[in-house]
Amino acid sequence: MKPIERYEKDGYVILKGFFSEDEIALLDRYVDRIYRIWRSENEAAIFNRKLVNMHSLTHPEYFQGSPDQRAEFFNTIASQKLTETLENIFGSGLYFHNTQLFFNPSNSERLPYWHRDSQYSSIEDSVQSDEQHRMLSLHIRIPLIDEKGVEVVVGTHKRWDTELERNVRFELNGHNNSESLPDSVLLDLKQGDVLVFNAQMIHRGNYELNSERKAFDLCVGKFHPLVSGFLDPQVLPTDEEIDNIVNNQWYRLAREIAAKLK
């Protein structure tokens, strides 16, 4: 089955062995340095807020004193191999939105929770449902270590919730968002694999089966007025940096979108 056929059917596709050990090692050097800085500054909040991820790894605050490394990081995460593969699957018009890093919670009270990404926005759930078929918001997950770390409810990228799914997702009528759901699949990813999944499908992280998690995500999508307003210009390359990024079409389109929203 072709990657686009798998994605259209299930809402996700796994590109096995996509990156080499050297490519992962290079990416990990950037990510690990940023993660250590952030974690040391937010240790209490990570525990108290039961956090399982950080975002905005390309923010300038992580490159003070070494600004050249920021353009190098942008180069690394948008390799030609990756951008061409995604364009072959989803067509042109993809733009960079943000980055995230997922890890195990330090607070054992945090349980895996089902969600659709936009449920944490101000967008009404009914509007999200109506616009779902017009939106393409993707997580490009690059596990830096092996993990059984993502669980998805297959097919929910092209349909909205059943009554049970809604009750679980919003913890209604005595349900909680860590319950098991029908048609869920736990994905087994190896270092070097790339998982592409729809951010609006019902999904959750899994912490119990992994002694450690370090999963780097690129948030990529196509323009839609509902979500483009969340684009943070600070995570994008500057005027000077954009010219030092070899494969920069994701970033150029993101900058154009951000400029129109000013």
Backbone as CSV, one residue per row, in Angstrom:
resi,resn,N_x,N_y,N_z,CA_x,CA_y,CA_z,C_x,C_y,C_z
1,MET,0.843,-1.194,0.000,0.000,0.000,0.000,0.883,1.251,0.000
2,LYS,0.593,2.196,-0.888,1.370,3.425,-0.968,1.160,4.259,0.301
3,PRO,2.164,5.104,0.656,2.026,5.919,1.870,0.749,6.746,1.915
4,ILE,0.369,7.376,0.796,-0.836,8.209,0.811,-2.083,7.350,0.989
5,GLU,-2.071,6.137,0.458,-3.209,5.235,0.635,-3.341,4.814,2.091
6,ARG,-2.211,4.525,2.729,-2.232,4.175,4.146,-2.736,5.351,4.984
7,TYR,-2.233,6.539,4.679,-2.649,7.717,5.435,-4.148,7.983,5.260
8,GLU,-4.618,7.950,4.032,-6.036,8.241,3.786,-6.937,7.219,4.452
9,LYS,-6.498,5.985,4.545,-7.295,4.932,5.156,-7.303,5.043,6.683
10,ASP,-6.115,5.204,7.272,-5.970,5.082,8.725,-5.722,6.397,9.459
11,GLY,-5.226,7.406,8.758,-4.894,8.667,9.417,-3.436,8.784,9.801
12,TYR,-2.647,7.766,9.476,-1.220,7.810,9.779,-0.467,6.924,8.792
13,VAL,0.843,7.149,8.712,1.713,6.281,7.928,3.081,6.275,8.602
14,ILE,3.719,5.116,8.637,5.057,4.988,9.207,6.055,4.779,8.073
15,LEU,7.063,5.637,8.011,8.136,5.520,7.032,9.292,4.806,7.736
16,LYS,9.407,3.510,7.522,10.365,2.686,8.246,11.809,2.987,7.821
17,GLY,12.689,3.118,8.804,14.107,3.301,8.531,14.418,4.509,7.672
18,PHE,13.659,5.570,7.844,13.782,6.736,6.962,15.112,7.463,7.170
19,PHE,15.499,7.619,8.439,16.738,8.328,8.753,17.838,7.350,9.171
20,SER,19.069,7.693,8.835,20.226,6.884,9.220,20.608,7.179,10.669
21,GLU,21.490,6.346,11.230,21.975,6.584,12.589,22.682,7.929,12.696
22,ASP,23.453,8.288,11.687,24.166,9.563,11.712,23.196,10.744,11.664
23,GLU,22.149,10.631,10.874,21.161,11.711,10.791,20.429,11.887,12.117
24,ILE,20.085,10.788,12.757,19.417,10.862,14.057,20.367,11.425,15.111
25,ALA,21.630,11.014,15.080,22.606,11.505,16.051,22.786,13.014,15.940
26,LEU,22.812,13.524,14.710,22.946,14.969,14.506,21.732,15.705,15.069
27,LEU,20.550,15.221,14.748,19.331,15.842,15.255,19.292,15.794,16.777
28,ASP,19.687,14.658,17.335,19.640,14.479,18.791,20.569,15.450,19.500
29,ARG,21.686,15.775,18.895,22.617,16.721,19.532,21.961,18.086,19.714
30,TYR,21.247,18.538,18.700,20.543,19.813,18.816,19.418,19.723,19.843
31,VAL,18.589,18.702,19.705,17.402,18.575,20.543,17.785,18.393,22.007
32,ASP,18.775,17.555,22.275,19.139,17.265,23.658,19.666,18.511,24.368
33,ARG,20.448,19.305,23.682,20.969,20.539,24.288,19.832,21.480,24.679
34,ILE,18.873,21.659,23.772,17.737,22.549,24.025,16.866,22.002,25.147
35,TYR,16.621,20.715,25.112,15.791,20.071,26.131,16.400,20.221,27.518
36,ARG,17.722,20.074,27.621,18.391,20.197,28.924,18.260,21.613,29.473
37,ILE,18.395,22.594,28.617,18.232,23.990,29.044,16.821,24.215,29.574
38,TRP,15.849,23.818,28.774,14.443,24.031,29.151,14.092,23.279,30.423
39,ARG,14.533,22.029,30.527,14.173,21.208,31.682,14.771,21.772,32.975
40,SER,15.994,22.233,32.900,16.632,22.777,34.098,15.919,24.032,34.591
41,GLU,15.298,24.766,33.675,14.614,26.008,34.033,13.155,25.788,34.421
42,ASN,12.627,24.590,34.175,11.191,24.359,34.368,10.885,23.092,35.155
43,GLU,11.826,22.624,35.929,11.662,21.338,36.605,10.418,21.293,37.491
44,ALA,10.179,22.333,38.268,9.014,22.359,39.162,7.725,22.374,38.361
45,ALA,7.676,23.192,37.317,6.463,23.285,36.495,6.181,21.978,35.771
46,ILE,7.225,21.296,35.340,7.056,20.011,34.652,6.336,19.020,35.563
47,PHE,6.733,19.002,36.833,6.086,18.090,37.790,4.695,18.574,38.172
48,ASN,4.575,19.828,38.563,3.300,20.339,39.070,2.214,20.369,38.010
49,ARG,2.580,20.663,36.776,1.605,20.724,35.682,1.500,19.404,34.926
50,LYS,2.251,18.397,35.382,2.210,17.052,34.798,2.500,17.085,33.295
51,LEU,3.528,17.822,32.928,3.838,18.021,31.521,4.437,16.767,30.892
52,VAL,4.144,16.585,29.609,4.719,15.481,28.837,5.375,15.978,27.553
53,ASN,5.413,17.299,27.362,6.060,17.822,26.165,6.471,19.276,26.347
54,MET,7.408,19.691,25.538,7.771,21.094,25.392,7.572,21.470,23.926
55,HIS,7.534,22.765,23.654,7.339,23.204,22.267,8.322,24.332,21.949
56,SER,8.332,24.732,20.693,9.102,25.893,20.232,10.605,25.722,20.428
57,LEU,11.130,24.585,19.994,12.568,24.331,20.144,13.417,25.232,19.247
58,THR,12.805,25.888,18.267,13.554,26.797,17.394,13.531,28.235,17.896
59,HIS,12.982,28.467,19.081,12.900,29.828,19.618,14.315,30.388,19.831
60,PRO,14.527,31.666,19.545,15.871,32.251,19.681,16.469,32.146,21.080
61,GLU,15.643,32.037,22.111,16.187,31.978,23.472,17.127,30.794,23.676
62,TYR,16.980,29.738,22.869,17.836,28.559,23.032,19.135,28.660,22.240
63,PHE,19.344,29.780,21.556,20.531,29.925,20.711,21.299,31.205,21.035
64,GLN,21.093,31.748,22.229,21.832,32.922,22.645,23.314,32.577,22.775
65,GLY,24.128,33.378,22.138,25.567,33.118,22.154,26.036,32.217,21.036
66,SER,25.094,31.562,20.341,25.460,30.694,19.206,24.390,30.790,18.127
67,PRO,24.143,32.003,17.614,23.048,32.200,16.644,23.201,31.398,15.364
68,ASP,24.449,31.087,14.956,24.644,30.317,13.726,24.032,28.922,13.833
69,GLN,23.987,28.397,15.049,23.430,27.063,15.239,21.935,27.017,14.954
70,ARG,21.275,28.144,15.064,19.828,28.164,14.812,19.540,27.865,13.336
71,ALA,20.243,28.517,12.432,20.063,28.235,11.004,20.449,26.795,10.698
72,GLU,21.484,26.288,11.364,21.890,24.901,11.161,20.803,23.931,11.633
73,PHE,20.155,24.282,12.732,19.053,23.451,13.235,17.889,23.464,12.247
74,PHE,17.544,24.633,11.736,16.497,24.723,10.716,16.854,23.869,9.498
75,ASN,18.116,23.912,9.098,18.565,23.083,7.979,18.370,21.603,8.270
76,THR,18.719,21.196,9.492,18.674,19.788,9.864,17.254,19.242,9.875
77,ILE,16.307,20.005,10.406,14.948,19.473,10.579,14.104,19.539,9.311
78,ALA,14.564,20.268,8.321,13.819,20.324,7.050,14.730,19.863,5.916
79,SER,15.218,18.636,6.042,16.086,18.089,5.009,15.302,17.919,3.706
80,GLN,16.023,17.965,2.605,15.370,17.807,1.306,14.697,16.449,1.200
81,LYS,15.331,15.433,1.782,14.751,14.095,1.755,13.369,14.088,2.407
82,LEU,13.238,14.759,3.532,11.963,14.773,4.251,10.927,15.622,3.528
83,THR,11.296,16.826,3.113,10.313,17.704,2.484,9.816,17.130,1.160
84,GLU,10.714,16.517,0.384,10.294,15.931,-0.893,9.375,14.731,-0.672
85,THR,9.676,13.922,0.341,8.827,12.762,0.638,7.429,13.206,1.028
86,LEU,7.331,14.222,1.877,6.018,14.687,2.319,5.259,15.368,1.187
87,GLU,5.979,16.062,0.317,5.316,16.674,-0.832,4.798,15.601,-1.782
88,ASN,5.536,14.520,-1.930,5.068,13.425,-2.777,3.796,12.791,-2.215
89,ILE,3.644,12.811,-0.881,2.464,12.219,-0.260,1.291,13.195,-0.233
90,PHE,1.562,14.462,0.158,0.469,15.399,0.443,0.372,16.547,-0.550
91,GLY,1.277,16.604,-1.506,1.245,17.694,-2.468,1.964,18.927,-1.957
92,SER,1.990,19.974,-2.763,2.694,21.206,-2.404,1.851,22.038,-1.432
93,GLY,2.477,23.079,-0.893,1.760,23.992,-0.003,1.922,23.706,1.469
94,LEU,2.808,22.787,1.842,3.053,22.521,3.251,3.911,23.633,3.851
95,TYR,3.625,23.991,5.095,4.447,24.981,5.775,4.772,24.529,7.194
96,PHE,5.895,25.007,7.690,6.363,24.712,9.040,5.552,25.515,10.042
97,HIS,5.108,24.852,11.099,4.292,25.533,12.112,5.017,25.639,13.444
98,ASN,5.635,24.547,13.890,6.326,24.572,15.177,7.039,23.238,15.387
99,THR,7.649,23.099,16.553,8.290,21.848,16.951,7.834,21.492,18.362
100,GLN,7.891,20.208,18.679,7.601,19.735,20.021,8.547,18.581,20.362
101,LEU,8.746,18.371,21.651,9.483,17.212,22.124,8.651,16.545,23.206
102,PHE,8.425,15.227,23.059,7.611,14.464,23.998,8.506,13.568,24.852
103,PHE,8.176,13.506,26.134,8.961,12.751,27.105,8.013,12.143,28.134
104,ASN,8.524,11.260,28.960,7.711,10.687,30.033,7.469,11.723,31.125
105,PRO,6.299,11.712,31.737,6.036,12.667,32.825,6.861,12.323,34.063
106,SER,7.310,13.346,34.774,7.986,13.117,36.050,6.973,12.871,37.167
107,ASN,5.732,13.290,36.938,4.650,13.100,37.908,3.854,11.859,37.517
108,SER,3.881,10.836,38.350,3.227,9.563,38.030,1.710,9.659,37.981
109,GLU,1.158,10.787,38.436,-0.292,10.958,38.369,-0.770,11.246,36.947
110,ARG,0.137,11.650,36.088,-0.249,11.923,34.698,-0.496,10.610,33.971
111,LEU,-1.720,10.418,33.497,-2.092,9.239,32.726,-2.232,9.612,31.250
112,PRO,-2.029,8.669,30.337,-2.228,8.962,28.916,-3.657,9.433,28.651
113,TYR,-3.813,10.490,27.871,-5.128,11.112,27.689,-5.459,11.271,26.202
114,TRP,-6.666,10.831,25.849,-7.132,10.942,24.472,-7.484,12.389,24.157
115,HIS,-7.146,12.825,22.949,-7.470,14.195,22.558,-7.334,14.347,21.043
116,ARG,-7.904,15.424,20.545,-7.608,15.976,19.231,-6.898,17.299,19.508
117,ASP,-5.844,17.609,18.768,-5.006,18.745,19.144,-5.773,20.052,19.318
118,SER,-6.695,20.335,18.422,-7.351,21.640,18.450,-8.378,21.780,19.562
119,GLN,-8.625,20.716,20.318,-9.592,20.849,21.407,-9.079,21.783,22.503
120,TYR,-7.771,22.055,22.499,-7.211,22.962,23.495,-7.163,24.403,23.002
121,SER,-7.730,24.647,21.845,-7.810,26.003,21.303,-9.160,26.612,21.654
122,SER,-9.364,27.830,21.209,-10.641,28.514,21.437,-11.680,28.175,20.372
123,ILE,-11.335,27.317,19.433,-12.242,26.973,18.337,-13.318,26.019,18.845
124,GLU,-14.574,26.343,18.617,-15.674,25.489,19.058,-15.553,24.097,18.436
125,ASP,-15.901,23.090,19.216,-15.784,21.716,18.743,-16.629,21.474,17.504
126,SER,-17.811,22.093,17.452,-18.685,21.919,16.286,-18.054,22.509,15.027
127,VAL,-17.322,23.609,15.182,-16.631,24.227,14.048,-15.479,23.332,13.590
128,GLN,-14.751,22.771,14.544,-13.684,21.842,14.199,-14.231,20.658,13.399
129,SER,-15.364,20.149,13.844,-15.993,19.027,13.148,-16.357,19.397,11.719
130,ASP,-16.946,20.572,11.553,-17.375,21.008,10.218,-16.191,21.210,9.278
131,GLU,-15.068,21.657,9.818,-13.914,22.009,8.989,-12.883,20.893,8.868
132,GLN,-13.113,19.786,9.551,-12.098,18.742,9.606,-11.625,18.299,8.225
133,HIS,-12.539,18.101,7.287,-12.170,17.580,5.971,-11.426,18.614,5.123
134,ARG,-11.410,19.881,5.571,-10.693,20.923,4.833,-9.331,21.233,5.446
135,MET,-9.012,20.622,6.557,-7.786,20.930,7.282,-6.745,19.823,7.099
136,LEU,-5.483,20.228,6.998,-4.383,19.267,7.020,-3.357,19.770,8.020
137,SER,-3.398,19.209,9.210,-2.419,19.507,10.253,-1.747,18.193,10.621
138,LEU,-0.435,18.154,10.499,0.303,16.910,10.654,1.323,16.992,11.779
139,HIS,1.512,15.873,12.459,2.676,15.658,13.302,3.644,14.773,12.523
140,ILE,4.882,15.232,12.412,5.945,14.423,11.824,6.812,13.971,12.996
141,ARG,6.574,12.761,13.471,7.256,12.284,14.678,8.530,11.543,14.317
142,ILE,9.629,11.981,14.944,10.936,11.371,14.741,11.418,10.875,16.097
143,PRO,11.239,9.584,16.403,11.683,9.082,17.707,13.207,9.033,17.774
144,LEU,13.766,9.693,18.769,15.219,9.691,18.930,15.701,8.453,19.655
145,ILE,14.769,7.736,20.298,15.009,6.402,20.842,13.776,5.565,20.534
146,ASP,13.921,4.249,20.508,12.789,3.366,20.213,11.648,3.639,21.191
147,GLU,10.413,3.541,20.707,9.284,3.736,21.605,8.013,3.074,21.083
148,LYS,7.216,2.588,22.023,5.804,2.332,21.775,5.087,3.489,22.437
149,GLY,5.043,4.601,21.733,4.713,5.846,22.407,3.497,6.579,21.906
150,VAL,2.905,6.142,20.796,1.739,6.831,20.261,0.623,5.826,20.026
151,GLU,-0.555,6.176,20.472,-1.739,5.350,20.252,-2.764,6.194,19.515
152,VAL,-3.342,5.654,18.459,-4.296,6.408,17.640,-5.588,5.614,17.491
153,VAL,-6.689,6.331,17.311,-7.959,5.694,16.981,-8.111,5.790,15.466
154,VAL,-7.939,4.655,14.832,-7.855,4.600,13.374,-9.118,5.164,12.723
155,GLY,-8.910,6.003,11.715,-10.024,6.530,10.929,-10.621,7.819,11.441
156,THR,-10.205,8.282,12.636,-10.832,9.489,13.199,-10.285,10.772,12.576
157,HIS,-9.418,10.649,11.584,-8.989,11.829,10.828,-10.046,12.255,9.822
158,LYS,-11.026,11.374,9.538,-12.047,11.722,8.547,-13.466,11.551,9.075
159,ARG,-13.612,11.400,10.361,-14.942,11.399,10.983,-14.822,12.006,12.362
160,TRP,-15.942,12.468,12.897,-15.918,13.045,14.237,-16.284,11.974,15.256
161,ASP,-16.402,12.370,16.521,-16.501,11.420,17.619,-17.791,10.606,17.624
162,THR,-17.658,9.362,18.043,-18.831,8.623,18.507,-19.223,9.193,19.874
163,GLU,-20.366,8.780,20.380,-20.791,9.275,21.696,-19.772,8.898,22.761
164,LEU,-19.264,7.652,22.711,-18.272,7.214,23.690,-16.993,8.033,23.572
165,GLU,-16.520,8.255,22.363,-15.285,9.014,22.172,-15.415,10.438,22.706
166,ARG,-16.555,11.049,22.457,-16.761,12.402,22.978,-16.787,12.401,24.502
167,ASN,-17.486,11.444,25.093,-17.548,11.371,26.553,-16.164,11.174,27.161
168,VAL,-15.349,10.337,26.534,-14.005,10.081,27.037,-13.116,11.302,26.832
169,ARG,-13.148,11.872,25.645,-12.267,12.994,25.315,-12.507,14.195,26.229
170,PHE,-13.788,14.446,26.534,-14.121,15.603,27.376,-14.480,15.216,28.810
171,GLU,-14.297,13.942,29.145,-14.566,13.442,30.498,-15.996,13.799,30.940
172,LEU,-16.947,13.359,30.144,-18.366,13.603,30.402,-19.040,12.329,30.907
173,ASN,-20.120,12.496,31.647,-20.980,11.374,32.061,-20.203,10.257,32.761
174,GLY,-19.289,10.654,33.622,-18.561,9.676,34.427,-17.363,9.040,33.759
175,HIS,-17.038,9.441,32.550,-15.883,8.882,31.847,-14.626,9.698,32.140
176,ASN,-13.471,9.098,31.884,-12.221,9.851,31.986,-11.393,9.650,30.724
177,ASN,-10.528,10.597,30.452,-9.834,10.613,29.155,-8.691,9.614,29.045
178,SER,-8.469,8.805,30.073,-7.444,7.766,30.004,-8.021,6.375,29.756
179,GLU,-9.336,6.292,29.581,-9.975,4.996,29.315,-9.514,4.422,27.978
180,SER,-9.683,3.116,27.832,-9.442,2.478,26.537,-10.555,2.856,25.566
181,LEU,-10.216,2.933,24.288,-11.199,3.207,23.244,-11.137,2.130,22.169
182,PRO,-12.290,1.803,21.569,-12.302,0.830,20.465,-11.507,1.348,19.268
183,ASP,-11.009,0.416,18.470,-10.301,0.718,17.217,-9.000,1.480,17.432
184,SER,-8.448,1.406,18.652,-7.169,2.074,18.887,-6.010,1.133,18.539
185,VAL,-4.911,1.747,18.092,-3.721,1.003,17.712,-2.513,1.654,18.374
186,LEU,-1.705,0.849,19.068,-0.466,1.331,19.665,0.661,1.126,18.664
187,LEU,1.342,2.188,18.319,2.337,2.156,17.251,3.736,1.921,17.815
188,ASP,4.438,1.012,17.209,5.784,0.629,17.621,6.777,1.291,16.677
189,LEU,7.567,2.218,17.190,8.493,2.980,16.360,9.932,2.707,16.777
190,LYS,10.796,2.564,15.790,12.213,2.371,16.016,12.966,3.651,15.672
191,GLN,14.116,3.807,16.295,14.967,4.943,15.957,15.256,4.920,14.457
192,GLY,15.008,6.023,13.784,15.179,6.101,12.331,13.864,6.093,11.584
193,ASP,12.801,5.560,12.225,11.467,5.611,11.623,10.921,7.039,11.687
194,VAL,9.968,7.326,10.822,9.220,8.582,10.872,7.737,8.234,10.851
195,LEU,7.014,8.751,11.827,5.560,8.583,11.879,4.919,9.894,11.454
196,VAL,4.025,9.825,10.487,3.250,10.985,10.066,1.787,10.703,10.422
197,PHE,1.214,11.556,11.269,-0.184,11.336,11.612,-0.939,12.657,11.689
198,ASN,-2.243,12.556,11.541,-3.117,13.718,11.532,-3.302,14.225,12.958
199,ALA,-2.983,15.490,13.183,-3.063,16.052,14.534,-4.488,16.126,15.051
200,GLN,-5.451,16.078,14.140,-6.845,16.180,14.550,-7.502,14.823,14.757
201,MET,-6.798,13.732,14.486,-7.370,12.433,14.816,-7.252,12.225,16.323
202,ILE,-8.059,11.342,16.879,-7.990,11.050,18.305,-6.729,10.233,18.569
203,HIS,-5.904,10.723,19.494,-4.637,10.050,19.780,-4.214,10.352,21.210
204,ARG,-3.213,9.629,21.679,-2.636,9.892,22.993,-1.215,9.328,23.038
205,GLY,-0.439,9.833,23.977,0.873,9.273,24.228,0.755,8.049,25.117
206,ASN,1.820,7.271,25.136,1.868,6.119,26.040,3.171,6.206,26.822
207,TYR,3.073,6.174,28.145,4.260,6.322,28.981,4.672,5.018,29.655
208,GLU,3.724,4.135,29.869,3.960,2.966,30.714,4.918,1.957,30.087
209,LEU,4.963,1.885,28.763,5.764,0.861,28.098,7.166,1.339,27.745
210,ASN,7.487,2.559,28.117,8.775,3.140,27.743,9.485,3.665,28.984
211,SER,10.631,3.102,29.304,11.373,3.608,30.457,11.851,5.028,30.219
212,GLU,12.003,5.390,28.949,12.396,6.744,28.562,11.768,7.053,27.214
213,ARG,11.379,8.306,27.031,10.878,8.754,25.728,11.589,10.031,25.342
214,LYS,11.942,10.121,24.086,12.477,11.354,23.522,12.035,11.390,22.057
215,ALA,10.836,11.922,21.845,10.218,11.910,20.520,10.084,13.346,20.021
216,PHE,10.795,13.648,18.946,10.802,14.985,18.369,9.741,15.073,17.278
217,ASP,8.919,16.109,17.357,7.843,16.296,16.384,8.015,17.608,15.629
218,LEU,7.826,17.535,14.315,7.638,18.721,13.493,6.146,18.885,13.267
219,CYS,5.648,20.087,13.494,4.246,20.391,13.216,4.190,21.081,11.858
220,VAL,3.546,20.433,10.909,3.532,20.878,9.521,2.094,20.801,9.022
221,GLY,1.717,21.685,8.138,0.363,21.609,7.601,0.192,22.492,6.385
222,LYS,-1.055,22.607,5.958,-1.414,23.510,4.874,-2.289,24.624,5.433
223,PHE,-2.276,25.740,4.738,-2.978,26.922,5.243,-4.467,26.648,5.448
224,HIS,-4.958,27.033,6.607,-6.385,27.070,6.902,-6.581,28.193,7.905
225,PRO,-7.568,29.052,7.681,-7.731,30.229,8.562,-7.980,29.888,10.021
226,LEU,-8.508,28.708,10.314,-8.771,28.349,11.705,-7.489,28.160,12.506
227,VAL,-6.446,27.652,11.875,-5.228,27.316,12.623,-4.036,28.209,12.292
228,SER,-4.073,28.916,11.182,-2.916,29.716,10.791,-2.639,30.835,11.790
229,GLY,-3.675,31.289,12.479,-3.503,32.363,13.450,-2.670,31.981,14.651
230,PHE,-2.451,30.675,14.862,-1.637,30.221,15.988,-0.148,30.198,15.652
231,LEU,0.204,30.548,14.425,1.605,30.538,14.008,2.376,31.636,14.747
232,ASP,3.441,31.255,15.435,4.261,32.185,16.201,5.464,32.611,15.373
233,PRO,5.548,33.867,14.961,6.675,34.304,14.132,8.034,34.110,14.793
234,GLN,8.070,34.047,16.123,9.354,33.922,16.827,10.027,32.572,16.587
235,VAL,9.264,31.552,16.200,9.878,30.238,15.966,10.339,30.075,14.518
236,LEU,10.176,31.125,13.711,10.553,31.075,12.303,11.913,31.724,12.080
237,PRO,12.577,31.386,10.985,13.872,32.014,10.688,13.725,33.512,10.468
238,THR,14.773,34.249,10.793,14.823,35.683,10.543,15.157,35.942,9.070
239,ASP,15.126,37.227,8.702,15.491,37.603,7.333,16.895,37.121,6.987
240,GLU,17.808,37.252,7.915,19.191,36.842,7.673,19.321,35.325,7.629
241,GLU,18.632,34.638,8.530,18.759,33.184,8.621,18.159,32.473,7.423
242,ILE,17.066,32.979,6.871,16.356,32.280,5.801,17.266,32.057,4.597
243,ASP,18.181,32.984,4.362,19.089,32.854,3.217,20.198,31.840,3.475
244,ASN,20.369,31.437,4.726,21.384,30.448,5.070,20.794,29.049,5.249
245,ILE,19.520,28.906,4.893,18.858,27.610,4.972,18.695,27.091,3.547
246,VAL,19.300,25.970,3.275,19.364,25.456,1.908,17.976,25.099,1.393
247,ASN,17.231,24.367,2.181,15.925,23.857,1.758,14.859,24.585,2.579
248,ASN,14.473,25.777,2.130,13.736,26.672,3.019,12.279,26.918,2.639
249,GLN,11.700,26.109,1.738,10.353,26.434,1.270,9.295,26.352,2.376
250,TRP,9.431,25.409,3.326,8.482,25.336,4.442,8.499,26.632,5.245
251,TYR,9.694,27.159,5.451,9.847,28.352,6.277,9.413,29.609,5.530
252,ARG,9.718,29.676,4.244,9.304,30.851,3.470,7.783,30.979,3.446
253,LEU,7.094,29.873,3.240,5.637,29.926,3.218,5.096,30.303,4.600
254,ALA,5.700,29.774,5.653,5.279,30.122,7.012,5.463,31.612,7.266
255,ARG,6.577,32.162,6.820,6.826,33.598,7.005,5.814,34.436,6.226
256,GLU,5.458,33.977,5.028,4.451,34.703,4.240,3.102,34.695,4.949
257,ILE,2.723,33.557,5.506,1.460,33.456,6.232,1.486,34.341,7.468
258,ALA,2.586,34.303,8.210,2.697,35.110,9.428,2.640,36.603,9.100
259,ALA,3.253,37.010,7.980,3.254,38.425,7.593,1.843,38.907,7.271
260,LYS,1.044,38.051,6.666,-0.328,38.434,6.302,-1.225,38.570,7.533
261,LEU,-0.830,37.909,8.618,-1.655,37.912,9.827,-1.364,39.079,10.748
262,LYS,-0.334,39.866,10.423,0.028,40.996,11.270,-1.083,42.056,11.270
